[in-house]
Amino acid sequence: MVTLEKPLQTYADYLELPEGAPYQLVGGSLIMSPAPTPRHQLAAAELSFSMMVYLKKHGIGRLIPAPIDVYLTDTEVYQPDLLIVAQNRLAIIGEKKIEGAPDLIVEILSPSTGYYDLTHKKRVYEAAGVREYWIVDPLAQRVEVYTHADGRFQLFSEAAEEGQVASKWLAGFAFELDELFS
């Protein structure tokens, strides 16, 4: 049985949770994620739809929405809001989890998990080699797009309240903030 007070949780402990339990394994700690807000889910749906249309048109890869486990290490198992795996890397899509770093990850900030998305998880995604990391803040109506270059994330595109953000990896893919937050 999982003991939430245990000093360091592992993937084996995580697997003992009931299916659908709202937890992520962040730095060896089980972090609970309450149900997202309507604003969060609307942003996820808008981005998911636009990215899916782009991916279908260009045959670049597969988009998978949350909840899906992304196994990065034995103490780092996340459930990003959206992820994309490149066509030539589809083998990392396992039977029960994504086994390695996706090519693109979107995290939509929530009050309960935003801190981890902006700090610890961002560093782990960077070290794991995620090509592109999108941080979407529905409250501030802000989006930041980071690309992986020279072993680090570098800000590629950002907008707040209005304007457009673009992807470097998904060449030609851009998104108007008023579509995302209307």
N, C-alpha and C positions, 0 to 999 in steps of 0.2 A: 504494500500500500504506500502511496506517495505521502510523505510528510512535508508540508510546506515550510516547516521551520528548519529542515535539514540545511547545513551550511552551503553545500554545492549540489545542485540538481544536475542530472545528466539526461541524455536522450532516453535512457532506459527508464528513468523516473517519469519522464514526460509521457512515455508510451503507456504508463499505468493509469493515466487520467482517463475518464470516460470519453468516448468519442464525442466530438463537438464541444468539449470543455473550452471555455474562452481564455486560454492561456498561451503565452509564448515563452520560450526559454531564452532569456537574455542574460548573458554573462553568468550562467549557472543558477539563475534565479527564475522561478516561475512567476511571471507577471500576468495578472488578470486583465483582460480587455473587455469592458462592458459593451453591450450592443452599441453600434455606432448611431449617431444622430441622423435625422433625415437629410440635413445639409451635407453631411459626410457621404451618405449613400447616393445622393443626387449627383455630387461631383464625381464619385466613382463610376456611376452609370454613364455620364456624359463622356468621360475620358475613355472608358471601356468601349463604348460604341464607336467613337471616332478612331481609336487605335485599331479596333477590329476591322473596320472598313479599310483602313490603310494597309494593314497586314494582308488581308484577303486580296487586295489589288496588286500588291507587290510581292507576295509569296516569301516574305522575309522570315517569318517565324510564327509562333503560337502565343496567344495571350491567354493567361489563366487568372481569373479573379479570386479573391479571398472567399472562403478560407482554404488555404493549401499550405502544407508545411514545406518550408525551405530549410533543408538541413545543410548547415555550413560547417559546424563542428559538433562535438558531443555536448557542448554547453551553449550552443548558439543555434536555435531552431525558431524561425520567425514565420509569421503569416502576413506578408505584405498585402496591401489592398489590391494591387495589380502587379503582374509580372509578365515579362515576355522572354521566351527562350528562342534564340535564333534557329532557323531551319537546320543548319548544319550541326546543332548541338542538342537536338531533340532527345538524344539518348539520356540526358540528365533527368528527364521526366520519368521517374520510377513508378512502380505500382502504387505506392502509398505516399510518396513525397517527391519533391524536387531535390535531387542529390547533387548539390553544388550551386554555384552562383549563377542566377539568371543573368541575361544580358541587360535587361532594363527592369527597374523596380520603381513602383509608385507607392509612396507612403502618404496617406491623407491624415493630417494631424488630428488627434483627439486629445481632449484634456488629460485623459488617463495615461496615454502612451506617447504623447508628443515629445516629451523630454528624451525618451529612449531613441525615437526616430531621428532626432536632431543631433544626438551625441553618440552614444554607444553603438547603436545599429549602423549609423552612418560610417563610423570608423571600421566596423566589421565588414560592411559591404565593400568599402574601399579596399581593405586588405584582401578580400576574397576575389576582387577583380570584376565586380559588377561594372559593365560598360557605361551605364547611364542611370542616374538616380534622380527621381523627381520627388520633390517635397511640396505637397499641396496643403495650404493653410486656409480652410474655408472661412474661419473667423476673420482673418486679416485680408481675405480674398487675394492671396499671394501664391505664386508658384515660382519655385527655383528648380532649374535643371542643371545637374552636375554631370560632367563627363569625366571618364577615367583617362588620364594622360600622365605619363612619367610616374606611374605608381601611385598617383593621388587623384582625388576628385578636384576638378576645377569648375567654377561657375561658368556655365556656357550661355544660359538664357534665364532671364527673370522678368517678372512683371507683377505689379500690385494694383489691384482694383480695376485697372483697364489695361489694354494692350494685348500683346501676343507673346507666347512662349513657343520656342521651337526645339526640336530634337536635333542633335548632331548625328546620332547613329541612324535614326529613321529619316534619312535625307528627304527634305521636302515636307515633313510632317510639322505642322504648326497648329496652335490652338488659341483662339481668342478667349480671354478671361470672361467676357460677358456671356459667352456660351456656357462656360463652366459654372459660373456663380449666379446665373439669372434665376 
